[in-house]
Amino acid sequence: MLNSFESIAPKPRRRGRAEDADRAPRPDASRDAPAGARLKVVIADDHWMVRQSLKQVMQRLEQTIEIYEAESFAEAAETLARHPDVDLMLVDLVMPGFEAFAGLRRLRKEFPTVPLVVVSVHEDVEHVMRSVEHGVIGYIPKSAGAPEVERALERVLAGEVSFPRRIIERSAPGTPAAPTPEPAPDAPALTDREREVMELLGRGASVRKIAEACGVAEQTVRVHLRNAMKKLNLPDRSAALHYAMSLFGGANAGRG
């Protein structure tokens, strides 16, 4: 389950006492926080190896970073309460005190401003879509290799969303098509370009990839996305992603 993460994580240093040789070190956020750090990230997972792997990737991507580790919901909540200005939280769907989507609901209720990225062993459309419904901005499978994890985190840190296309475009046999949300009756129609942007977003493309596909600048893509969100009365990027994935992702992937 954790083979890919094990391949990029540092090995725990063996200690002098034999009984401590294989014990994973306890997280200590105060030692992880360099002076003048700008980006604050919480990594919440009950597997030490996963936390260390994600930490290693984050430190490669961002030189000035403050990383806090948690191995339970209680530790994560305590950390977020102490640091309300956290920029990002990477969270497993199942750990002590945290039960999948009930846990996401608790996080959204208690810490509504913290951006969430799920890191999970589950690799199916339902888990991705339900995570989107709970407002996450990214989903990283635990089977992902270091390059895939790094690309996903790069996109999230750049203010984009990141969901695994290989999962979004896959559905179980017999899975019914996702319901299509209906805009308000008086909502203006999307332009062809706005619809194209929403379709590519729903298929898991980043802003950069959408810009390349449309032959326009990234800023132009953002303008089209904002216009589409306004017309469709979508309050934020998570809502736009959920709408786009409902129309064009998951069971509808590959349709025109």
DOVEX-135666 format. One record per residue: residue number from 1; x, y, z of N, C-alpha, C in turn. Coordinates in steps of 0.2 Angstrom, whole numbers, plus 5000, padded with zeros to 4 digits. Layout:
<atoms>
[NUM; [X; Y; Z]; [X; Y; Z]; [X; Y; Z]]
...
</atoms>
This chain:
<atoms>
[1; [5004; 4994; 5000]; [5000; 5000; 5000]; [5004; 5006; 5000]]
[2; [5010; 5006; 5004]; [5014; 5012; 5004]; [5021; 5011; 5001]]
[3; [5021; 5007; 4996]; [5027; 5005; 4993]; [5030; 5012; 4989]]
[4; [5026; 5016; 4986]; [5028; 5021; 4982]; [5031; 5027; 4987]]
[5; [5027; 5027; 4993]; [5030; 5032; 4998]; [5036; 5030; 5001]]
[6; [5037; 5023; 5002]; [5043; 5021; 5005]; [5049; 5022; 5001]]
[7; [5048; 5022; 4994]; [5054; 5023; 4990]; [5056; 5030; 4990]]
[8; [5053; 5035; 4993]; [5055; 5042; 4993]; [5056; 5045; 5000]]
[9; [5054; 5041; 5005]; [5055; 5043; 5012]; [5062; 5041; 5015]]
[10; [5064; 5046; 5019]; [5071; 5044; 5022]; [5070; 5038; 5027]]
[11; [5074; 5034; 5028]; [5074; 5029; 5033]; [5075; 5031; 5040]]
[12; [5071; 5029; 5045]; [5072; 5031; 5052]; [5079; 5029; 5054]]
[13; [5083; 5033; 5058]; [5090; 5032; 5060]; [5089; 5027; 5066]]
[14; [5093; 5022; 5066]; [5093; 5017; 5071]; [5096; 5020; 5078]]
[15; [5093; 5019; 5083]; [5095; 5022; 5090]; [5100; 5018; 5093]]
[16; [5103; 5020; 5099]; [5108; 5017; 5102]; [5105; 5011; 5106]]
[17; [5099; 5012; 5109]; [5095; 5007; 5113]; [5092; 5002; 5108]]
[18; [5093; 4995; 5109]; [5090; 4991; 5105]; [5082; 4991; 5104]]
[19; [5079; 4993; 5110]; [5072; 4993; 5110]; [5069; 4999; 5106]]
[20; [5073; 5004; 5105]; [5071; 5010; 5101]; [5073; 5009; 5094]]
[21; [5076; 5004; 5092]; [5079; 5003; 5085]; [5074; 5005; 5079]]
[22; [5068; 5002; 5080]; [5063; 5002; 5074]; [5057; 5007; 5076]]
[23; [5058; 5011; 5081]; [5053; 5016; 5083]; [5053; 5022; 5079]]
[24; [5048; 5024; 5076]; [5048; 5030; 5072]; [5048; 5036; 5077]]
[25; [5052; 5041; 5075]; [5052; 5047; 5079]; [5045; 5051; 5080]]
[26; [5044; 5053; 5085]; [5038; 5057; 5086]; [5039; 5064; 5083]]
[27; [5033; 5066; 5080]; [5034; 5073; 5076]; [5035; 5078; 5082]]
[28; [5039; 5083; 5080]; [5040; 5089; 5084]; [5040; 5095; 5080]]
[29; [5034; 5099; 5080]; [5033; 5104; 5075]; [5038; 5110; 5076]]
[30; [5040; 5111; 5083]; [5044; 5117; 5084]; [5051; 5116; 5081]]
[31; [5053; 5109; 5080]; [5060; 5108; 5077]; [5059; 5109; 5069]]
[32; [5053; 5108; 5067]; [5052; 5109; 5060]; [5051; 5116; 5057]]
[33; [5050; 5121; 5061]; [5049; 5127; 5059]; [5055; 5132; 5059]]
[34; [5057; 5133; 5053]; [5063; 5138; 5052]; [5061; 5145; 5053]]
[35; [5066; 5149; 5055]; [5064; 5156; 5056]; [5062; 5159; 5050]]
[36; [5057; 5163; 5050]; [5055; 5167; 5044]; [5052; 5163; 5038]]
[37; [5049; 5157; 5040]; [5046; 5153; 5035]; [5039; 5156; 5033]]
[38; [5038; 5156; 5027]; [5032; 5159; 5024]; [5026; 5154; 5023]]
[39; [5027; 5148; 5021]; [5022; 5144; 5020]; [5021; 5139; 5026]]
[40; [5015; 5138; 5028]; [5013; 5134; 5034]; [5009; 5128; 5031]]
[41; [5011; 5122; 5032]; [5008; 5116; 5030]; [5007; 5111; 5036]]
[42; [5001; 5108; 5036]; [5000; 5102; 5041]; [4999; 5096; 5037]]
[43; [5003; 5091; 5039]; [5003; 5084; 5036]; [5000; 5079; 5041]]
[44; [4994; 5077; 5040]; [4990; 5073; 5045]; [4989; 5066; 5042]]
[45; [4993; 5061; 5045]; [4992; 5054; 5043]; [4995; 5050; 5048]]
[46; [4992; 5044; 5050]; [4994; 5040; 5055]; [5000; 5036; 5053]]
[47; [5002; 5036; 5047]; [5008; 5032; 5045]; [5014; 5037; 5045]]
[48; [5019; 5036; 5049]; [5025; 5040; 5049]; [5029; 5040; 5042]]
[49; [5029; 5034; 5039]; [5032; 5034; 5032]; [5029; 5039; 5027]]
[50; [5022; 5039; 5027]; [5019; 5044; 5023]; [5020; 5051; 5024]]
[51; [5020; 5053; 5031]; [5021; 5059; 5033]; [5028; 5062; 5031]]
[52; [5033; 5057; 5032]; [5040; 5059; 5030]; [5041; 5060; 5022]]
[53; [5038; 5055; 5019]; [5038; 5056; 5011]; [5035; 5063; 5009]]
[54; [5029; 5064; 5011]; [5026; 5071; 5009]; [5030; 5077; 5012]]
[55; [5033; 5076; 5018]; [5037; 5081; 5020]; [5043; 5082; 5016]]
[56; [5046; 5077; 5014]; [5052; 5077; 5009]; [5051; 5081; 5003]]
[57; [5045; 5079; 5000]; [5043; 5082; 4993]; [5041; 5090; 4994]]
[58; [5038; 5091; 5000]; [5036; 5098; 5001]; [5042; 5102; 5002]]
[59; [5047; 5100; 5005]; [5054; 5103; 5007]; [5058; 5104; 5000]]
[60; [5057; 5100; 4996]; [5060; 5101; 4989]; [5057; 5106; 4985]]
[61; [5050; 5107; 4986]; [5046; 5112; 4982]; [5047; 5119; 4985]]
[62; [5047; 5119; 4991]; [5047; 5126; 4995]; [5053; 5126; 5000]]
[63; [5057; 5131; 4999]; [5063; 5132; 5003]; [5061; 5134; 5010]]
[64; [5057; 5139; 5010]; [5055; 5142; 5016]; [5048; 5140; 5018]]
[65; [5048; 5134; 5022]; [5042; 5131; 5024]; [5041; 5129; 5031]]
[66; [5036; 5129; 5034]; [5035; 5127; 5041]; [5030; 5121; 5041]]
[67; [5032; 5115; 5043]; [5028; 5109; 5042]; [5026; 5107; 5049]]
[68; [5020; 5105; 5050]; [5018; 5102; 5056]; [5015; 5096; 5055]]
[69; [5016; 5091; 5059]; [5014; 5084; 5058]; [5009; 5082; 5063]]
[70; [5004; 5078; 5061]; [4999; 5075; 5066]; [4997; 5068; 5064]]
[71; [4996; 5064; 5069]; [4995; 5057; 5067]; [4988; 5055; 5069]]
[72; [4984; 5060; 5071]; [4977; 5059; 5073]; [4973; 5065; 5072]]
[73; [4966; 5065; 5072]; [4962; 5071; 5071]; [4963; 5076; 5077]]
[74; [4964; 5073; 5083]; [4965; 5077; 5089]; [4971; 5081; 5088]]
[75; [4977; 5078; 5086]; [4983; 5082; 5085]; [4982; 5087; 5079]]
[76; [4979; 5085; 5074]; [4978; 5090; 5068]; [4974; 5096; 5071]]
[77; [4968; 5095; 5074]; [4964; 5100; 5076]; [4968; 5105; 5081]]
[78; [4972; 5102; 5086]; [4976; 5106; 5090]; [4980; 5110; 5086]]
[79; [4984; 5107; 5081]; [4988; 5111; 5077]; [4985; 5117; 5074]]
[80; [4979; 5115; 5071]; [4976; 5121; 5067]; [4973; 5126; 5072]]
[81; [4971; 5124; 5078]; [4969; 5129; 5083]; [4975; 5134; 5085]]
[82; [4981; 5131; 5085]; [4987; 5135; 5087]; [4989; 5139; 5081]]
[83; [4988; 5137; 5075]; [4990; 5140; 5069]; [4985; 5141; 5064]]
[84; [4980; 5146; 5065]; [4974; 5147; 5061]; [4976; 5150; 5054]]
[85; [4983; 5152; 5053]; [4985; 5154; 5047]; [4988; 5149; 5042]]
[86; [4987; 5143; 5044]; [4989; 5137; 5040]; [4987; 5138; 5033]]
[87; [4992; 5137; 5028]; [4991; 5138; 5021]; [4988; 5132; 5017]]
[88; [4989; 5126; 5020]; [4987; 5120; 5017]; [4988; 5114; 5022]]
[89; [4983; 5109; 5021]; [4983; 5103; 5025]; [4982; 5097; 5021]]
[90; [4987; 5093; 5021]; [4987; 5086; 5018]; [4984; 5081; 5023]]
[91; [4979; 5078; 5021]; [4976; 5073; 5026]; [4974; 5067; 5023]]
[92; [4975; 5061; 5027]; [4972; 5055; 5026]; [4965; 5054; 5027]]
[93; [4961; 5050; 5024]; [4954; 5049; 5025]; [4953; 5045; 5031]]
[94; [4957; 5041; 5033]; [4956; 5037; 5039]; [4962; 5037; 5043]]
[95; [4961; 5039; 5049]; [4966; 5039; 5055]; [4963; 5040; 5061]]
[96; [4966; 5039; 5067]; [4963; 5039; 5073]; [4959; 5046; 5074]]
[97; [4952; 5045; 5076]; [4948; 5050; 5077]; [4945; 5054; 5071]]
[98; [4947; 5051; 5065]; [4945; 5054; 5058]; [4942; 5049; 5054]]
[99; [4936; 5049; 5053]; [4932; 5044; 5049]; [4930; 5046; 5042]]
[100; [4935; 5046; 5037]; [4933; 5048; 5030]; [4930; 5054; 5029]]
[101; [4924; 5054; 5026]; [4920; 5060; 5025]; [4917; 5063; 5031]]
[102; [4916; 5060; 5036]; [4914; 5063; 5042]; [4919; 5067; 5045]]
[103; [4925; 5065; 5044]; [4931; 5069; 5046]; [4932; 5075; 5042]]
[104; [4931; 5074; 5035]; [4931; 5080; 5031]; [4926; 5085; 5033]]
[105; [4920; 5083; 5035]; [4915; 5087; 5037]; [4917; 5091; 5043]]
[106; [4920; 5088; 5048]; [4922; 5091; 5054]; [4927; 5096; 5053]]
[107; [4932; 5095; 5048]; [4937; 5100; 5046]; [4934; 5106; 5043]]
[108; [4929; 5105; 5038]; [4926; 5110; 5035]; [4922; 5114; 5040]]
[109; [4919; 5111; 5045]; [4915; 5115; 5049]; [4919; 5119; 5054]]
[110; [4924; 5116; 5057]; [4929; 5119; 5062]; [4934; 5123; 5059]]
[111; [4936; 5122; 5053]; [4942; 5126; 5050]; [4940; 5127; 5043]]
[112; [4935; 5131; 5042]; [4932; 5132; 5035]; [4937; 5135; 5030]]
[113; [4942; 5139; 5032]; [4947; 5143; 5028]; [4953; 5139; 5026]]
[114; [4954; 5133; 5029]; [4960; 5129; 5028]; [4959; 5125; 5021]]
[115; [4963; 5126; 5016]; [4963; 5122; 5010]; [4965; 5115; 5012]]
[116; [4961; 5110; 5009]; [4963; 5103; 5010]; [4965; 5099; 5004]]
[117; [4970; 5095; 5005]; [4971; 5090; 5000]; [4971; 5083; 5003]]
[118; [4967; 5078; 5000]; [4967; 5071; 5003]; [4972; 5067; 5000]]
[119; [4975; 5063; 5004]; [4980; 5058; 5002]; [4978; 5052; 5005]]
[120; [4976; 5047; 5000]; [4972; 5041; 5002]; [4974; 5035; 4998]]
[121; [4973; 5029; 5001]; [4974; 5023; 4998]; [4968; 5021; 4993]]
[122; [4962; 5025; 4994]; [4957; 5023; 4989]; [4958; 5026; 4982]]
[123; [4957; 5022; 4977]; [4958; 5025; 4970]; [4952; 5023; 4966]]
[124; [4946; 5026; 4968]; [4940; 5026; 4964]; [4937; 5032; 4963]]
[125; [4932; 5033; 4958]; [4929; 5039; 4957]; [4925; 5042; 4962]]
[126; [4921; 5037; 4966]; [4917; 5039; 4971]; [4921; 5043; 4977]]
[127; [4926; 5040; 4979]; [4930; 5044; 4984]; [4933; 5050; 4982]]
[128; [4935; 5051; 4975]; [4937; 5057; 4973]; [4931; 5062; 4973]]
[129; [4926; 5060; 4970]; [4920; 5065; 4969]; [4917; 5067; 4976]]
[130; [4917; 5062; 4981]; [4914; 5064; 4987]; [4919; 5069; 4991]]
[131; [4925; 5068; 4990]; [4930; 5072; 4993]; [4929; 5079; 4990]]
[132; [4928; 5080; 4983]; [4927; 5086; 4980]; [4921; 5089; 4983]]
[133; [4915; 5085; 4984]; [4909; 5088; 4987]; [4910; 5091; 4994]]
[134; [4916; 5089; 4997]; [4917; 5091; 5004]; [4923; 5097; 5004]]
[135; [4924; 5100; 4998]; [4928; 5106; 4997]; [4935; 5105; 4996]]
[136; [4938; 5099; 4995]; [4945; 5098; 4994]; [4947; 5101; 4988]]
[137; [4954; 5103; 4988]; [4957; 5106; 4981]; [4961; 5101; 4978]]
[138; [4962; 5095; 4981]; [4967; 5090; 4978]; [4966; 5083; 4981]]
[139; [4968; 5078; 4977]; [4967; 5071; 4979]; [4973; 5067; 4977]]
[140; [4977; 5065; 4981]; [4983; 5061; 4979]; [4983; 5054; 4981]]
[141; [4983; 5049; 4977]; [4983; 5042; 4979]; [4989; 5040; 4982]]
[142; [4989; 5036; 4987]; [4995; 5033; 4990]; [5000; 5029; 4986]]
[143; [4997; 5027; 4980]; [5001; 5023; 4976]; [5005; 5027; 4971]]
[144; [5004; 5034; 4971]; [5007; 5038; 4967]; [5015; 5038; 4968]]
[145; [5019; 5039; 4963]; [5026; 5039; 4964]; [5028; 5046; 4965]]
[146; [5034; 5047; 4967]; [5037; 5054; 4968]; [5035; 5059; 4963]]
[147; [5036; 5058; 4957]; [5035; 5063; 4952]; [5028; 5065; 4952]]
[148; [5023; 5060; 4952]; [5016; 5062; 4952]; [5014; 5066; 4958]]
[149; [5017; 5064; 4964]; [5015; 5068; 4970]; [5018; 5075; 4970]]
[150; [5024; 5076; 4967]; [5027; 5082; 4966]; [5023; 5087; 4962]]
[151; [5021; 5084; 4956]; [5017; 5088; 4951]; [5010; 5090; 4955]]
[152; [5007; 5086; 4958]; [5001; 5087; 4962]; [5002; 5093; 4966]]
[153; [5007; 5093; 4971]; [5008; 5098; 4976]; [5010; 5104; 4972]]
[154; [5014; 5104; 4967]; [5016; 5110; 4963]; [5010; 5114; 4961]]
[155; [5005; 5110; 4958]; [4999; 5113; 4956]; [4995; 5116; 4962]]
[156; [4994; 5113; 4967]; [4991; 5115; 4973]; [4994; 5122; 4976]]
[157; [5001; 5122; 4976]; [5004; 5127; 4979]; [5004; 5133; 4974]]
[158; [5003; 5132; 4967]; [5002; 5137; 4963]; [4995; 5140; 4963]]
[159; [4990; 5138; 4967]; [4984; 5140; 4967]; [4979; 5136; 4963]]
[160; [4981; 5131; 4960]; [4976; 5127; 4956]; [4973; 5121; 4960]]
[161; [4969; 5117; 4956]; [4967; 5111; 4960]; [4971; 5105; 4956]]
[162; [4971; 5099; 4960]; [4974; 5093; 4957]; [4971; 5087; 4959]]
[163; [4968; 5084; 4954]; [4965; 5077; 4954]; [4967; 5072; 4949]]
[164; [4968; 5066; 4951]; [4971; 5061; 4947]; [4967; 5059; 4941]]
[165; [4969; 5061; 4935]; [4965; 5060; 4929]; [4964; 5053; 4928]]
[166; [4969; 5049; 4929]; [4968; 5041; 4928]; [4962; 5039; 4932]]
[167; [4960; 5042; 4938]; [4955; 5040; 4942]; [4948; 5043; 4939]]
[168; [4949; 5050; 4938]; [4943; 5054; 4936]; [4940; 5051; 4930]]
[169; [4944; 5048; 4925]; [4942; 5046; 4919]; [4940; 5038; 4919]]
[170; [4940; 5035; 4925]; [4938; 5028; 4926]; [4932; 5028; 4930]]
[171; [4928; 5023; 4928]; [4922; 5022; 4932]; [4921; 5014; 4932]]
[172; [4917; 5012; 4937]; [4916; 5005; 4938]; [4911; 5003; 4933]]
[173; [4911; 4997; 4930]; [4906; 4995; 4925]; [4899; 4995; 4928]]
[174; [4894; 4998; 4924]; [4887; 4999; 4927]; [4886; 5005; 4931]]
[175; [4892; 5009; 4932]; [4891; 5015; 4936]; [4886; 5020; 4932]]
[176; [4881; 5023; 4935]; [4877; 5028; 4931]; [4880; 5034; 4930]]
[177; [4878; 5038; 4925]; [4881; 5044; 4923]; [4880; 5049; 4929]]
[178; [4885; 5053; 4931]; [4884; 5058; 4936]; [4879; 5063; 4934]]
[179; [4874; 5065; 4939]; [4869; 5070; 4938]; [4872; 5076; 4936]]
[180; [4869; 5079; 4931]; [4871; 5086; 4929]; [4867; 5091; 4932]]
[181; [4871; 5096; 4936]; [4868; 5101; 4940]; [4865; 5106; 4935]]
[182; [4860; 5109; 4937]; [4856; 5114; 4933]; [4857; 5121; 4935]]
[183; [4860; 5125; 4931]; [4860; 5132; 4933]; [4853; 5136; 4934]]
[184; [4853; 5141; 4937]; [4847; 5145; 4938]; [4844; 5146; 4931]]
[185; [4837; 5146; 4931]; [4833; 5147; 4925]; [4835; 5153; 4921]]
[186; [4837; 5159; 4925]; [4839; 5165; 4921]; [4846; 5166; 4920]]
[187; [4850; 5161; 4921]; [4857; 5161; 4921]; [4859; 5162; 4913]]
[188; [4864; 5167; 4912]; [4866; 5168; 4905]; [4870; 5161; 4902]]
[189; [4869; 5160; 4896]; [4873; 5154; 4893]; [4880; 5155; 4893]]
[190; [4884; 5150; 4894]; [4891; 5150; 4893]; [4893; 5151; 4886]]
[191; [4899; 5155; 4885]; [4901; 5155; 4878]; [4905; 5148; 4877]]
[192; [4906; 5147; 4870]; [4910; 5141; 4868]; [4916; 5140; 4872]]
[193; [4920; 5146; 4873]; [4926; 5145; 4876]; [4926; 5144; 4884]]
[194; [4921; 5147; 4887]; [4919; 5146; 4894]; [4917; 5138; 4895]]
[195; [4913; 5136; 4890]; [4911; 5129; 4891]; [4918; 5124; 4890]]
[196; [4922; 5126; 4885]; [4928; 5122; 4884]; [4932; 5122; 4890]]
[197; [4933; 5128; 4893]; [4937; 5128; 4900]; [4934; 5124; 4905]]
[198; [4928; 5124; 4906]; [4924; 5120; 4911]; [4925; 5113; 4910]]
[199; [4925; 5111; 4903]; [4925; 5104; 4902]; [4932; 5101; 4903]]
[200; [4937; 5105; 4901]; [4944; 5103; 4903]; [4946; 5103; 4910]]
[201; [4943; 5108; 4914]; [4943; 5108; 4921]; [4940; 5101; 4924]]
[202; [4935; 5099; 4922]; [4931; 5093; 4924]; [4935; 5087; 4922]]
[203; [4939; 5087; 4917]; [4943; 5081; 4915]; [4950; 5081; 4919]]
[204; [4951; 5086; 4924]; [4957; 5086; 4928]; [4962; 5090; 4925]]
[205; [4961; 5094; 4920]; [4967; 5098; 4918]; [4968; 5104; 4922]]
[206; [4975; 5106; 4923]; [4977; 5112; 4927]; [4976; 5118; 4922]]
[207; [4976; 5124; 4925]; [4976; 5130; 4922]; [4981; 5130; 4916]]
[208; [4987; 5128; 4917]; [4992; 5128; 4912]; [4990; 5123; 4906]]
[209; [4988; 5117; 4908]; [4986; 5113; 4903]; [4980; 5115; 4899]]
[210; [4975; 5119; 4902]; [4969; 5121; 4899]; [4972; 5127; 4894]]
[211; [4977; 5131; 4896]; [4979; 5136; 4892]; [4983; 5134; 4886]]
[212; [4986; 5128; 4887]; [4990; 5125; 4881]; [4985; 5122; 4876]]
[213; [4980; 5119; 4879]; [4975; 5116; 4874]; [4971; 5121; 4870]]
[214; [4969; 5127; 4874]; [4965; 5132; 4870]; [4969; 5137; 4866]]
[215; [4976; 5137; 4867]; [4980; 5141; 4864]; [4980; 5148; 4866]]
[216; [4979; 5149; 4873]; [4978; 5156; 4876]; [4983; 5156; 4882]]
[217; [4983; 5162; 4885]; [4987; 5163; 4891]; [4984; 5160; 4897]]
[218; [4988; 5159; 4902]; [4985; 5156; 4908]; [4980; 5161; 4911]]
[219; [4982; 5168; 4911]; [4977; 5173; 4914]; [4971; 5173; 4910]]
[220; [4971; 5172; 4903]; [4965; 5172; 4900]; [4960; 5166; 4902]]
[221; [4963; 5160; 4903]; [4959; 5155; 4906]; [4956; 5156; 4912]]
[222; [4960; 5160; 4917]; [4957; 5162; 4923]; [4951; 5167; 4922]]
[223; [4951; 5171; 4917]; [4946; 5176; 4916]; [4940; 5172; 4914]]
[224; [4941; 5167; 4909]; [4935; 5163; 4907]; [4932; 5159; 4913]]
[225; [4936; 5156; 4917]; [4934; 5152; 4923]; [4930; 5157; 4927]]
[226; [4932; 5163; 4929]; [4929; 5167; 4933]; [4922; 5169; 4930]]
[227; [4922; 5171; 4924]; [4916; 5172; 4920]; [4911; 5167; 4921]]
[228; [4913; 5161; 4919]; [4909; 5155; 4920]; [4906; 5154; 4927]]
[229; [4910; 5155; 4932]; [4908; 5154; 4939]; [4903; 5159; 4941]]
[230; [4904; 5165; 4938]; [4899; 5170; 4939]; [4892; 5169; 4936]]
[231; [4892; 5167; 4930]; [4886; 5165; 4926]; [4882; 5159; 4930]]
[232; [4886; 5154; 4932]; [4883; 5148; 4935]; [4882; 5149; 4943]]
[233; [4884; 5155; 4945]; [4883; 5156; 4953]; [4887; 5151; 4957]]
[234; [4893; 5150; 4955]; [4897; 5145; 4959]; [4902; 5150; 4963]]
[235; [4902; 5149; 4969]; [4905; 5153; 4974]; [4913; 5153; 4974]]
[236; [4915; 5147; 4973]; [4923; 5147; 4973]; [4925; 5141; 4969]]
[237; [4932; 5140; 4968]; [4935; 5135; 4964]; [4933; 5128; 4965]]
[238; [4932; 5127; 4972]; [4929; 5120; 4973]; [4922; 5118; 4970]]
[239; [4918; 5123; 4971]; [4911; 5123; 4968]; [4912; 5122; 4961]]
[240; [4916; 5126; 4957]; [4917; 5126; 4950]; [4919; 5119; 4948]]
[241; [4924; 5116; 4952]; [4927; 5109; 4950]; [4922; 5104; 4951]]
[242; [4918; 5104; 4956]; [4912; 5099; 4957]; [4907; 5100; 4952]]
[243; [4906; 5106; 4950]; [4901; 5107; 4944]; [4904; 5104; 4938]]
[244; [4910; 5105; 4936]; [4913; 5103; 4930]; [4914; 5096; 4930]]
[245; [4916; 5093; 4936]; [4917; 5086; 4936]; [4911; 5082; 4935]]
[246; [4905; 5085; 4938]; [4899; 5082; 4937]; [4896; 5081; 4930]]
[247; [4898; 5087; 4926]; [4896; 5087; 4919]; [4901; 5083; 4915]]
[248; [4908; 5083; 4916]; [4912; 5081; 4911]; [4917; 5076; 4914]]
[249; [4917; 5075; 4921]; [4922; 5070; 4924]; [4919; 5064; 4925]]
[250; [4923; 5059; 4929]; [4920; 5053; 4932]; [4917; 5049; 4926]]
[251; [4910; 5047; 4927]; [4907; 5042; 4923]; [4906; 5046; 4916]]
[252; [4906; 5052; 4916]; [4905; 5056; 4909]; [4912; 5057; 4905]]
[253; [4917; 5055; 4908]; [4924; 5056; 4905]; [4924; 5053; 4898]]
[254; [4927; 5057; 4893]; [4927; 5055; 4886]; [4921; 5057; 4882]]
[255; [4916; 5060; 4885]; [4911; 5061; 4881]; [4911; 5069; 4878]]
[256; [4909; 5070; 4873]; [4909; 5077; 4870]; [4904; 5082; 4873]]
</atoms>
